[in-house]
Amino acid sequence: MSVEAGDMYRVEQVLVPLDFSTSSRSALAFARALGGEEPARMQVGHALEPMPPYVRRVLFPYAALGEDDREFEAELIEEARAELERYFEFDDRLRRRMIGEPVVEMGASREQVARWAGRFDVEAVVMGAVGEQSGGAGHQLGATALRVLESSSRPVVLVRQHDPRPRLKRILVALDLEATSAEVLEVGLGMALQHGCELELLFVLPSPLAQDSAGLLKSQVRFDERQARSRLKNKIEALFERTVEQVDVPFPQREKARELTSTTRVEVGDPAATIVKRAYDIDADLVVIGARSGPRAAGGNLGSVARGVASGATAHVMVVPPETKSTPLTRED
């Protein structure tokens, strides 16, 4: 995402992939709360998993003689759309928020959602952290959520706990203070300005002892947390300042943005665990983090820290991929 003059991230349209899970109910409720005074519009989608070959052979034993199963698939899609409307209680108020009719397509959900994220003109994908096949155990990510995080070109909000009337009051933005941190801050700051939230910027200085669970390095490596904080204090403050300066805020919002970005915090420890703990301690409603936080797996956007936070946080987590799309923030010059 390039931070251009006069532009600011703002959620105006979102994609909400749904399955028939409690987690999807939570995602839809969260999506309905987005947009602040001007509610965001929603594109709802549902993926129908392809039938295994043996099911097709039983249903269409004479396909080779000319019987076509496309009519059956069309009926299946229409029935799924009707069930979607019944299950999620699509009333007139909700329909007015929709960009168009719910899209229901055949295909593996983890691939379809990633395609929809690129196809529709949305600023974010809002989905449940676990799906109907995941069982919702613990804080592990569902396979679809993980796939979308690894491939989405739009920020992805993973919704955790269910709140029928969700409201964003406090956002924690986790920054690694590297080159892409301005992109992450722009999204977090834009969300805070749009929804009238409190904001905290957090940097975690990785401790060399963070992964030393057996205590093998303690006697070999001398690491003084206070000394490290003290020696790096000026440099970290300069990096915070540089990151904030790279986000160009429209003039009417600058004073409020300056106030929001003044709350910074530095911790030392395991980055993912520390971010998760800090979000819990301040009762954050949303954690915003860059997808590339931590070493990346080959072929994906998702770093180890981002994955750890997305898996472990009890708060909702918004993962920002590199080069995210931004939209102009309405200004009164």
C-alpha positions, 0 to 999 in steps of 0.5 A, a space after each residue: 500500500 502506498 501512502 499517498 497525500 490526502 488518502 487515508 484508509 477507510 472501510 466503506 465496503 467489506 466482504 463477509 464470507 459465511 458458512 453455517 457456524 457460530 463464528 460466521 454469525 459473529 463475523 456478520 454482527 461485527 461487519 454490521 458495526 463497521 463504518 462508524 456514522 456511515 455504515 459500511 456496505 457488505 458483500 456476502 458470500 458462501 462457498 459450496 464445497 465440490 462433491 467428491 467424485 464418488 458422490 457424483 458417480 452415485 448421483 449421476 450414474 448415467 452421466 456418460 450417456 448424456 445426463 448433465 449434473 449442472 441443473 442439480 448444481 444450480 438447484 443446490 446453489 439456489 437452495 444454499 442461498 435460501 438457507 443462508 437467508 433463513 439462517 442469518 435472518 436477512 431482514 430489510 435492514 440488513 439487505 439495505 446494507 448489502 452491495 448485491 445479492 449473496 454470492 454462492 458458488 461451487 468451490 473449496 471455501 479456502 480458494 473461493 474466499 481468496 478469489 472474492 477478496 480480489 474480485 470485489 471492490 472492498 477494503 476488508 474481509 471480515 470472517 470468523 476465525 474458525 469455520 463450521 468444520 473446525 469445531 471452534 476448539 481453543 484459539 486455533 485458526 480454521 483452514 479457510 481463515 489461514 488460507 485467506 490470511 496467506 493470500 488475501 490482497 485486502 486486510 482480513 479481520 478475524 472475528 473471535 468472540 460473539 457480541 450481538 452489538 459489537 463496538 470498537 472502543 480500543 485498538 492496539 496496533 502492533 508495529 515492528 518499526 520496519 519499512 511496512 509499518 506505515 502501511 499497518 499504522 495507516 489502517 489502524 489509525 484510519 479505523 480509529 478515526 472512522 470509529 472514534 476509538 482509542 489507539 495504542 501503538 506497541 513495539 516488542 523488542 524480541 528477547 533472545 531468551 524468549 524461546 528458551 523454555 528449558 532455560 539452557 541459554 540463561 547461564 550462557 547469554 547475558 541479557 539485561 532488559 532494562 539496559 536494552 530498553 535504555 540503550 535503544 530508547 532514542 532509536 525506538 522513539 525515532 523509528 516511531 516518529 518516522 513511522 507516524 510521519 509517513 502516514 499522511 492524514 487529511 488536514 481536518 483529522 491531523 490534530 486527532 491523529 496526532 493525539 491518537 498516535 502519541 500513545 506508544 509502548 515498548 515491551 521486551 519478550 516474545 513478540 506474538 505472546 507479548 502482543 496477545 497479552 497486551 491486548 488482553 491487559 488493555 481490553 483491546 477490541 481489535 489488534 491490527 498487525 502486518 501480515 509480514 510480522 516475523 519470518 515468512 513461510 515460502 509462498 505466503 504473506 503470513 509471518 510467524 508473529 502475525 500467525 501467532 497473534 491471529 491464533 492466540 488473541 482473544 480479541 478480534 485481529 486485523 491482518 494487513 497484507 503489504 500494499 493494501 488498498 486505501 480509499 480517500 477519506 472524506 475531507 472538508 477543506 
